[in-house]
Amino acid sequence: MKKFFQHIILLILALTGAGWEAYAQTLPDDSWTLVQVSENSVHSYTVTGDINMALPSEFVWVVNGGTLYTDATALTLAGNGTTAQVNGVAGNKSTLFVKWDDGTGAGYVYAYEISSFGCQQPITLQSKYTGVQVNKVAEATARFLKEARDYCTDDGETYLGIELKGLAPFNLTYKMGSDPAVSLTIEQTELMDLDADGDTDDYKLIVPGWAGITEQTNIVFMIETISSDGTTGTIGSFGSHTVRIHPLPDKPVITIK
């Protein structure tokens, strides 16, 4: 019964952010790893407690800037979604999932351990808490830099500029006319500043060109999907790009009189 009331008190303090914990510590700890995540992405986090414990401990989890879940599909809340106290499993481990769904910017998740006997590190020790800091980047967006362009059949290989915002790598699918969709994975190192706006966020989609066309033809490219960090993004203002292909003029004829 004593252990039960200890746990209730600790959970109330974690939920309110008040009391000894808020007084003793500055969270997040600057020494925690900082990682980039996409807004609304779901990531798993595993904490390993003292491996010398005879029985698995309980772990108190707290998230800021996201929501705690027990599953990778983010359907079942852990605790109230902000704080959860869960039993460890074999190996004295605990795994929860965070959906980073509270806007862009900074966030963090941390946990601490309470042994099966109700013991835990003093709140005055920073080592009581283990956590991860995140920087939440806006969901991916994709668009062509231009709505259309003109092309002469003898111009050879060309490219279409695609602007990509969000967290690389990007998974993009596009179609050329009625051809089957093509899937690409685009790394940050493949991006450049094609539109000279100061941002390295443009991709060169190389196309081989169109030779031998004898009448004007329009070919429409369509961005089908864009995703990043496991999260589906949005397609921007120029979701399609039309290449207007112009045939070469015939050889001129000279008439002598």
C-alpha positions as CSV (number, residue, x, y, z in Angstrom):
1,M,0.0,0.0,0.0
2,K,2.9,2.4,0.8
3,K,4.4,1.7,-2.6
4,F,1.1,2.4,-4.3
5,F,0.8,5.8,-2.7
6,Q,4.4,6.7,-3.5
7,H,3.6,6.0,-7.2
8,I,0.5,8.1,-7.1
9,I,2.3,11.0,-5.6
10,L,5.1,10.8,-8.2
11,L,2.6,10.6,-11.1
12,I,0.8,13.7,-9.8
13,L,4.0,15.6,-9.7
14,A,4.9,14.5,-13.2
15,L,1.5,15.5,-14.5
16,T,1.5,18.9,-13.0
17,G,5.2,19.7,-13.5
18,A,5.2,21.0,-10.0
19,G,7.0,20.0,-6.8
20,W,10.4,18.6,-6.2
21,E,11.1,17.5,-9.8
22,A,10.4,20.9,-11.3
23,Y,12.4,22.6,-8.5
24,A,15.4,20.3,-8.7
25,Q,16.0,19.9,-12.4
26,T,16.2,21.9,-15.6
27,L,14.7,19.8,-18.4
28,P,15.6,19.0,-21.1
29,D,19.2,18.3,-20.2
30,D,21.6,19.9,-22.7
31,S,23.6,16.7,-22.8
32,W,20.8,14.7,-24.3
33,T,21.1,13.8,-28.0
34,L,19.4,16.2,-30.3
35,V,17.8,14.7,-33.5
36,Q,15.7,16.1,-36.3
37,V,12.2,14.6,-36.9
38,S,9.3,15.5,-39.2
39,E,6.2,17.0,-37.8
40,N,3.6,14.3,-37.1
41,S,6.1,11.5,-37.5
42,V,6.1,8.6,-35.1
43,H,9.2,7.3,-33.5
44,S,9.9,4.6,-30.9
45,Y,12.1,5.1,-27.8
46,T,13.5,2.4,-25.6
47,V,14.9,2.9,-22.1
48,T,17.0,0.3,-20.4
49,G,17.0,0.4,-16.6
50,D,19.4,-1.2,-14.2
51,I,20.2,-4.7,-15.6
52,N,21.0,-6.0,-12.2
53,M,17.4,-5.7,-10.9
54,A,15.9,-9.1,-10.1
55,L,12.5,-7.9,-11.2
56,P,11.7,-5.4,-14.0
57,S,11.2,-1.8,-12.8
58,E,8.5,0.7,-13.5
59,F,9.3,3.6,-15.8
60,V,7.8,7.1,-15.8
61,W,7.7,8.7,-19.2
62,V,7.2,12.4,-20.0
63,V,6.9,14.0,-23.4
64,N,6.9,17.7,-24.4
65,G,5.8,18.6,-27.9
66,G,4.2,15.3,-28.8
67,T,2.0,12.5,-27.6
68,L,2.9,9.1,-26.0
69,Y,1.5,5.9,-27.5
70,T,1.9,2.2,-26.8
71,D,1.9,1.3,-30.5
72,A,3.7,2.4,-33.7
73,T,0.3,3.2,-35.4
74,A,-0.3,5.8,-32.7
75,L,-3.8,4.5,-31.8
76,T,-3.5,3.7,-28.1
77,L,-2.5,6.4,-25.7
78,A,0.1,5.6,-23.1
79,G,-1.0,7.1,-19.8
80,N,-2.7,10.4,-20.6
81,G,-0.5,11.0,-23.7
82,T,1.8,13.4,-21.8
83,T,2.9,11.2,-18.9
84,A,2.8,7.5,-18.5
85,Q,4.0,5.0,-15.8
86,V,4.5,1.6,-17.3
87,N,6.0,-1.8,-16.2
88,G,9.3,-2.8,-17.7
89,V,9.7,-6.1,-19.6
90,A,12.5,-8.7,-19.8
91,G,15.9,-7.1,-19.7
92,N,14.4,-4.3,-17.6
93,K,13.4,-2.3,-20.7
94,S,10.5,-0.1,-21.6
95,T,9.5,1.1,-25.1
96,L,6.9,3.7,-26.0
97,F,6.2,5.7,-29.2
98,V,5.9,9.4,-29.6
99,K,3.9,11.1,-32.3
100,W,5.5,14.6,-32.7
101,D,2.2,16.3,-33.3
102,D,2.4,19.5,-31.4
103,G,3.7,21.8,-34.1
104,T,7.2,22.6,-35.3
105,G,10.2,23.5,-33.1
106,A,11.7,22.0,-30.0
107,G,10.5,19.0,-28.1
108,Y,11.8,16.2,-25.9
109,V,10.9,12.9,-24.3
110,Y,12.5,11.4,-21.1
111,A,12.0,8.6,-18.6
112,Y,13.1,7.6,-15.2
113,E,13.2,4.3,-13.3
114,I,11.4,3.2,-10.1
115,S,12.5,-0.3,-8.9
116,S,10.0,-3.0,-8.0
117,F,10.7,-2.0,-4.4
118,G,9.8,1.6,-5.0
119,C,13.4,2.8,-5.0
120,Q,14.6,5.6,-7.4
121,Q,17.5,8.0,-7.7
122,P,17.2,11.2,-5.8
123,I,15.5,14.0,-7.7
124,T,18.6,16.2,-7.2
125,L,20.7,14.0,-9.5
126,Q,20.5,14.8,-13.2
127,S,21.4,11.1,-13.9
128,K,17.9,10.2,-12.7
129,Y,16.5,11.2,-16.1
130,T,17.4,9.9,-19.6
131,G,16.0,11.6,-22.6
132,V,16.2,12.8,-26.2
133,Q,15.7,16.3,-27.6
134,V,14.1,16.8,-31.0
135,N,13.8,19.6,-33.5
136,K,10.5,19.2,-35.3
137,V,10.7,20.1,-39.0
138,A,7.5,21.0,-40.9
139,E,6.0,18.2,-43.0
140,A,7.5,17.7,-46.5
141,T,6.2,19.7,-49.4
142,A,7.0,19.4,-53.1
143,R,6.3,21.6,-56.2
144,F,7.8,22.3,-59.6
145,L,9.7,25.5,-59.7
146,K,7.8,26.5,-62.9
147,E,4.4,25.7,-64.3
148,A,5.6,25.2,-67.9
149,R,8.6,25.5,-70.2
150,D,9.3,25.4,-74.0
151,Y,11.6,22.8,-75.5
152,C,12.9,22.4,-79.0
153,T,13.3,18.8,-80.2
154,D,17.1,19.2,-80.8
155,D,17.8,20.5,-77.3
156,G,18.9,17.1,-76.0
157,E,18.9,16.2,-72.3
158,T,17.1,18.7,-70.0
159,Y,15.9,18.9,-66.4
160,L,12.9,20.0,-64.5
161,G,13.4,21.8,-61.2
162,I,11.5,20.5,-58.1
163,E,11.5,22.4,-54.8
164,L,11.5,20.2,-51.7
165,K,10.8,21.5,-48.2
166,G,11.1,19.4,-45.0
167,L,13.4,16.8,-43.7
168,A,15.5,14.8,-46.1
169,P,15.6,12.1,-47.4
170,F,12.4,12.6,-49.4
171,N,10.4,9.9,-51.1
172,L,8.8,11.3,-54.2
173,T,6.7,9.8,-56.9
174,Y,5.8,11.4,-60.2
175,K,4.3,10.6,-63.6
176,M,5.2,11.7,-67.1
177,G,2.0,11.8,-69.2
178,S,0.3,8.4,-69.1
179,D,3.5,6.5,-68.2
180,P,3.6,4.5,-65.0
181,A,4.6,6.4,-61.8
182,V,8.3,6.6,-61.0
183,S,9.5,6.6,-57.4
184,L,12.6,8.4,-56.2
185,T,14.5,8.8,-52.9
186,I,16.2,12.2,-52.8
187,E,19.0,12.8,-50.3
188,Q,20.0,16.1,-48.9
189,T,23.3,15.9,-50.8
190,E,21.3,15.9,-54.1
191,L,19.7,19.2,-53.4
192,M,20.9,22.6,-54.8
193,D,19.8,26.2,-55.2
194,L,18.3,26.2,-58.7
195,D,16.1,29.3,-58.2
196,A,18.8,31.4,-56.5
197,D,16.7,32.1,-53.5
198,G,19.5,31.2,-51.0
199,D,18.0,27.8,-50.0
200,T,19.5,24.5,-50.9
201,D,16.2,22.8,-51.5
202,D,15.9,22.2,-55.2
203,Y,16.2,18.9,-57.2
204,K,17.2,18.4,-60.8
205,L,14.8,15.9,-62.4
206,I,16.8,14.9,-65.5
207,V,14.8,13.9,-68.6
208,P,16.5,12.6,-71.8
209,G,14.7,15.0,-74.1
210,W,12.5,14.4,-77.1
211,A,14.0,14.0,-80.6
212,G,12.2,13.4,-83.8
213,I,8.9,15.0,-82.9
214,T,7.4,16.6,-86.0
215,E,4.5,18.4,-84.5
216,Q,3.9,20.5,-81.4
217,T,3.3,18.2,-78.4
218,N,2.6,18.9,-74.7
219,I,3.8,16.5,-72.1
220,V,2.6,16.9,-68.5
221,F,4.6,15.9,-65.5
222,M,2.7,15.4,-62.3
223,I,4.0,15.0,-58.7
224,E,1.9,12.2,-57.3
225,T,3.2,11.9,-53.6
226,I,5.8,13.3,-51.3
227,S,6.8,11.9,-47.9
228,S,9.5,12.3,-45.4
229,D,10.4,10.5,-42.1
230,G,7.5,8.2,-42.6
231,T,5.0,11.0,-42.9
232,T,3.0,12.0,-46.0
233,G,3.5,15.6,-47.0
234,T,1.6,18.0,-49.3
235,I,2.0,19.1,-52.9
236,G,2.4,22.8,-53.5
237,S,1.2,25.3,-56.0
238,F,2.9,23.8,-59.1
239,G,2.0,20.2,-58.7
240,S,2.2,19.8,-62.5
241,H,4.7,21.0,-65.1
242,T,3.9,21.1,-68.8
243,V,6.8,20.8,-71.3
244,R,5.7,22.3,-74.6
245,I,7.8,20.5,-77.3
246,H,8.3,22.4,-80.5
247,P,9.5,20.6,-83.7
248,L,12.4,21.9,-85.7
249,P,11.6,23.7,-88.9
250,D,12.3,21.9,-92.2
251,K,15.4,22.6,-94.2
252,P,14.7,25.9,-96.0
253,V,14.5,26.1,-99.8
254,I,16.3,28.7,-101.8
255,T,14.5,29.8,-105.0
256,I,16.7,31.3,-107.8
257,K,15.2,33.6,-110.4
